[in-house]
Amino acid sequence: MTDQHHPSPSPATVAVHAGRPGRRRGGAVNPPIPLNSTYVSQGEVPPGELAYARADTDAWHAFEDALAALEDAAERGIVFSSGMAAIAAVLSLVPDGGVLVLPRHAYQTTSGYADDLAARHGVAVRRVDIADTDAVVAALDGADLLLVESPTNPMLEVADLPALLSAARERGVRTAVDNTFATPLGQRPLGSGADLVLHSVSKFLAGHSDVILGAVVTNDPGLAARIRGHRTLHGAIAGPFEVWLALRGLRTFPLRFERACANAAELARRLAGHPGVAEVRHPSLPGDPGHVRASAHMDAYGAIVGVRPVSDGGAGSAAAADAVVGRCRLWVPATSLGGVESLIERRRRWGTESVTVPEDLLRLSVGVEDVEDLWADLDRALRPDTLGG
Ligand SMILES: *Cc1c(COP(=O)(O)O)cnc(C)c1O
């Protein structure tokens, strides 16, 4: 299909067109929401034929095809009821007593899941600074799975993804990348040799803070069958309406992401010069530890920004950070990320967040509002002496 007359379309085009029903006169432009638990069938069910909707349903296919196209995956995607269900399926590849390599700043529930694997299945969990390539490579000896997050949540550390994936491949270690923060517009890890890519679809891909959903993609038919088999056994399946909403959200994902990333970069630049700010983290900033790496292998810097406000008692005051959140009018105080609306939260308000995350770190999920309105609200919230705050 890729020749000079029909070059392969860009992700912005793929997001709009993938997973549409075949064209025919009078046919629907969008897929329906099929509500079926069972399908007419008899005798042995050949692969690919529908029989019972826990195992497979046409309600998932349009979204699964569209996500696979965006991630350049050879196999149809595998949608799950949540990002955590997708992570649980991927972590099932680590055998009892096996070895898992995980970023020390992995998503907190992923980290909790790894604790559970350690306690109940004897899995050795090696927690690494994912930005320290030598340390990660040293941890790969005898490992069963390397699960990479980059940029990390909420510290925004950037891994040298191509280097880690090739080092793991050389050592025969299977790799999975949680691509929720970077999205397929930031990086497509299968192309750099990752075995599996997973998403919390709840975030940027669906994009409207109205669904919880997850997905896995891979090029490997054997791995796809195992992950799909895990989904069937555990029943962690997505509802037809949620999947339809996610596909609807995916249509505008490139537009939303482009705007959110531009807003984030502009806010990060202004925050870096704000008198009420002690530290800003965003890979777009030339002084950010992840900047050079992100510039080298990523197509976007992402829409999450980390901020530590100045406080009287020196750095690290949770109260000062809470006060900033309390003074926001436009920014919504809420967890999660990747929706059209901008959210702000102090991460350590969660007792389960890693203690190596500073107490006063605010995570900003930058939305698609007008950047001047976002700035006016933040600027005011960061100046405690302002009247009317
Ligand atoms: C939110 C999130 C998850 C978990 O996804 P859910 O859809 O909430 O289950 C996993 N990884 C990252 C990086 C996330 O941000």
The ligand as a MOL file (V3000), in Angstrom:
LIG
                    3D

  0  0  0     0  0            999 V3000
M  V30 BEGIN CTAB
M  V30 COUNTS 15 15 0 0 0
M  V30 BEGIN ATOM
M  V30 1 C -3.8910 5.7400 34.7480 0
M  V30 2 C -2.6920 4.9540 34.4190 0
M  V30 3 C -2.7060 3.5510 34.4920 0
M  V30 4 C -3.9180 2.7710 34.9650 0
M  V30 5 O -4.9860 2.8840 34.0600 0
M  V30 6 P -6.5410 2.7910 34.5070 0
M  V30 7 O -7.2460 2.9760 33.2030 0
M  V30 8 O -6.7840 3.8750 35.4970 0
M  V30 9 O -6.7410 1.4400 35.0980 0
M  V30 10 C -1.5600 2.8710 34.1300 0
M  V30 11 N -0.4380 3.5230 33.7430 0
M  V30 12 C -0.3860 4.8650 33.6930 0
M  V30 13 C 0.8890 5.5230 33.2650 0
M  V30 14 C -1.4940 5.6280 34.0260 0
M  V30 15 O -1.4360 6.9600 33.9680 0
M  V30 END ATOM
M  V30 BEGIN BOND
M  V30 1 1 1 2
M  V30 2 1 2 3
M  V30 3 2 2 14
M  V30 4 1 3 4
M  V30 5 2 3 10
M  V30 6 1 4 5
M  V30 7 1 5 6
M  V30 8 2 6 7
M  V30 9 1 6 8
M  V30 10 1 6 9
M  V30 11 1 10 11
M  V30 12 2 11 12
M  V30 13 1 12 13
M  V30 14 1 12 14
M  V30 15 1 14 15
M  V30 END BOND
M  V30 END CTAB
M  END
